[in-house]
Amino acid sequence: MKIRLKDVRTSRSISQNELARILEMSLANIQKIERNKAKSIPLDTLDRLCEVLNCEVGDLLVRVSDGELEVS
């Protein structure tokens, strides 16, 4: 799985700092999620991300093969 948080977040003109503040998460955690470095993302976090970004889970998560996973 690949998370498209950065794409969705920037399309909504929300900074990482602003998103972290709204979600009451650390900036480091937002950055880990965006870089696909988070080992897991709790369902309640996904739900809150969707609520804040006004999107669906399918907008954030994309299924890719291991070879296709790009880590920025």
N, C-alpha and C positions, 0 to 999 in steps of 0.2 A: 504494500500500500504506500502511496505517496500522498502527502497532504499539500494542498494548494493554498495554504493559509496566506502566504505572502501575496499571491495573485489576487485573492479575494479581498484581503485587507487593503491593498494599495488601490484597488478599483473603487473602494469606498472612501478613499482619502483619509485613512486612519493610520496614525503612526504606531510603531511597536510600543512606544512609551504610553500612548493614549490607551491602546488595547490592554496593556498590562494593568494600567490604573483602573480601567472600567471593570476588568475581570478580577481585580485584586490578586494578581499573580505577579511573580517577579519577571523583570525584563528578560533575565537569563532563561526562564522557562519558555517564554514566548519565542525567543530566538532558537532554542532547541527544537521546539515544535516546527518552526518554519524551515529549519535545516534538515528535517527528518532525522534528527538525532535523539528524539524522545523515544524511550523504550516502549512506552505505552501512553495513551491519552484516555483518561477516564471518560466514560459516557457523559457524566454531568458537565465536564469541561467542553466536550464537543457540543452539547446542547447549549451551553452558555455562549460559545463562539458563534453558533448559528443564530442565536437570538440577537446578539450584539451586531453581527455583520448582516443580519437580515437575509440569510441564505439557508439552504438545506444541506444536510450532511453530505449528500452526493456532490454538492458544489465544492466541498472541502477535500473529500477523499477520492482518490483515483486508484484503481487497481492496475499495477504494472508488474512485469516480471522482474526478478532480482537484477538482471542485467540492464534493465532500463532505468533503474532507480538512480537519479542524479542527486548528488548531495552537494549543495552549494556552500 
